[in-house]
Amino acid sequence: MKVEDRGAEVMVTMAREEFFLVVSLMSEALETGDARDFETRVGASMDDVRSLLRTLPDLPFGNGRY
């Protein structure tokens, strides 16, 4: 994974497998625990994480071939 600090923005470049791992972990975190516990552990509300997940691109799983 590569993270580039662009001041007001951060550019993250990662392998496809890393992307799917991050999405899976975020989705799994939403399904476990209550809202207050989640916010304490994660530092963001469940609604904030759901909104972020909705903005991620819908990529094909695997090597990019359909």
Secondary structure, DSSP 8 states (H G I E B T S, - for coil): -EEEE-SS-EEEE--HHHHHHHHHHHHHHHHSS-HHHHHHHHSS-HHHHHHHHHHS----SSSS--
